[in-house]
Amino acid sequence: MLVGVVLPFYNGLVGPGTGAMILIALTTLLGLDFVMGSATAKVVNVGANLGALVVFAAQGQVFWLLGLGMAACNVLGARVGTRTALRRGAAFIRATLLCVVAALIVKLSLDQLRL
Protein backbone atom coordinates (compact mmCIF):
# COMPACT_ATOMS: atom_id res chain seq x y z
CA MET A 1 0.00 0.00 0.00
CA LEU A 2 2.89 2.35 0.75
CA VAL A 3 4.29 1.79 -2.75
CA GLY A 4 0.87 2.66 -4.19
CA VAL A 5 1.09 6.04 -2.49
CA VAL A 6 4.79 6.86 -2.80
CA LEU A 7 5.33 6.00 -6.49
CA PRO A 8 2.41 8.04 -7.86
CA PHE A 9 3.47 10.97 -5.66
CA TYR A 10 7.05 10.72 -6.95
CA ASN A 11 5.80 10.37 -10.54
CA GLY A 12 3.71 13.52 -10.27
CA LEU A 13 6.38 15.49 -8.46
CA VAL A 14 9.56 14.44 -10.28
CA GLY A 15 8.79 11.78 -12.90
CA PRO A 16 12.06 10.31 -14.24
CA GLY A 17 12.71 6.72 -13.24
CA THR A 18 9.16 5.92 -12.19
CA GLY A 19 8.90 3.05 -14.67
CA ALA A 20 12.05 1.45 -13.27
CA MET A 21 10.76 1.87 -9.72
CA ILE A 22 7.44 0.30 -10.68
CA LEU A 23 9.33 -2.62 -12.23
CA ILE A 24 11.40 -3.08 -9.08
CA ALA A 25 8.25 -2.99 -6.92
CA LEU A 26 6.45 -5.50 -9.14
CA THR A 27 9.35 -7.94 -9.16
CA THR A 28 10.31 -7.70 -5.50
CA LEU A 29 6.91 -7.24 -3.85
CA LEU A 30 4.63 -9.19 -6.19
CA GLY A 31 7.18 -11.74 -7.40
CA LEU A 32 6.68 -11.11 -11.11
CA ASP A 33 9.56 -12.06 -13.39
CA PHE A 34 11.34 -9.22 -15.17
CA VAL A 35 9.59 -9.73 -18.52
CA MET A 36 6.07 -9.67 -17.03
CA GLY A 37 7.05 -6.95 -14.56
CA SER A 38 8.43 -4.78 -17.35
CA ALA A 39 5.28 -5.20 -19.44
CA THR A 40 3.05 -4.41 -16.46
CA ALA A 41 5.14 -1.36 -15.52
CA LYS A 42 4.74 -0.03 -19.06
CA VAL A 43 0.95 -0.31 -18.84
CA VAL A 44 0.88 1.43 -15.46
CA ASN A 45 3.17 4.19 -16.75
CA VAL A 46 1.00 4.74 -19.84
CA GLY A 47 -2.04 5.15 -17.58
CA ALA A 48 -0.23 7.73 -15.45
CA ASN A 49 0.96 9.60 -18.54
CA LEU A 50 -2.55 9.65 -20.02
CA GLY A 51 -3.86 11.07 -16.76
CA ALA A 52 -1.24 13.81 -16.85
CA LEU A 53 -2.07 14.52 -20.50
CA VAL A 54 -5.74 15.02 -19.64
CA VAL A 55 -4.89 17.43 -16.83
CA PHE A 56 -2.44 19.49 -18.88
CA ALA A 57 -4.64 19.46 -22.02
CA ALA A 58 -7.56 20.80 -19.99
CA GLN A 59 -5.33 23.73 -19.03
CA GLY A 60 -4.08 24.24 -22.60
CA GLN A 61 -0.52 23.39 -21.58
CA VAL A 62 0.35 20.76 -24.22
CA PHE A 63 2.75 21.15 -27.15
CA TRP A 64 0.82 18.74 -29.40
CA LEU A 65 3.33 18.49 -32.26
CA LEU A 66 6.22 17.77 -29.90
CA GLY A 67 4.09 15.31 -27.93
CA LEU A 68 3.01 13.41 -31.05
CA GLY A 69 6.63 13.10 -32.15
CA MET A 70 7.61 11.81 -28.72
CA ALA A 71 4.68 9.37 -28.74
CA ALA A 72 5.74 7.99 -32.12
CA CYS A 73 9.30 7.48 -30.88
CA ASN A 74 7.95 5.87 -27.69
CA VAL A 75 5.89 3.38 -29.72
CA LEU A 76 8.90 2.54 -31.89
CA GLY A 77 11.10 2.08 -28.81
CA ALA A 78 8.45 -0.08 -27.15
CA ARG A 79 8.25 -2.36 -30.18
CA VAL A 80 12.03 -2.77 -30.33
CA GLY A 81 12.23 -3.21 -26.56
CA THR A 82 9.47 -5.81 -26.50
CA ARG A 83 11.10 -7.90 -29.20
CA THR A 84 14.45 -7.64 -27.44
CA ALA A 85 12.98 -8.57 -24.05
CA LEU A 86 11.17 -11.59 -25.46
CA ARG A 87 14.23 -12.74 -27.38
CA ARG A 88 16.85 -12.14 -24.65
CA GLY A 89 14.78 -12.76 -21.51
CA ALA A 90 14.77 -11.68 -17.89
CA ALA A 91 18.55 -11.59 -17.41
CA PHE A 92 18.91 -8.98 -20.14
CA ILE A 93 16.10 -6.86 -18.70
CA ARG A 94 17.65 -7.05 -15.23
CA ALA A 95 21.05 -5.91 -16.51
CA THR A 96 19.50 -3.12 -18.57
CA LEU A 97 17.42 -1.97 -15.61
CA LEU A 98 20.49 -1.78 -13.39
CA CYS A 99 22.36 0.28 -15.99
CA VAL A 100 19.45 2.69 -16.44
CA VAL A 101 18.94 3.13 -12.69
CA ALA A 102 22.67 3.69 -12.17
CA ALA A 103 22.71 6.32 -14.95
CA LEU A 104 19.66 8.02 -13.42
CA ILE A 105 21.29 8.12 -9.98
CA VAL A 106 24.44 9.67 -11.46
CA LYS A 107 22.42 12.24 -13.44
CA LEU A 108 20.24 13.26 -10.50
CA SER A 109 23.29 13.43 -8.21
CA LEU A 110 25.12 15.70 -10.66
CA ASP A 111 22.02 17.88 -10.94
CA GLN A 112 21.94 18.26 -7.16
CA LEU A 113 25.63 19.14 -6.95
CA ARG A 114 25.15 21.98 -9.45
CA LEU A 115 22.77 23.85 -7.13
Secondary structure, DSSP 4 states (H G I P E B T S, - for coil): -HHHHHHHHHHHHT-TTHHHHHHHHHHHHS---HHHHHHHHHHHHHHHHHHHHHHHHHTT---HHHHHHHHHHHHHHHHHHHHHHHHH-HHHHHHHHHHHHHHHHHHHHHHHHT-
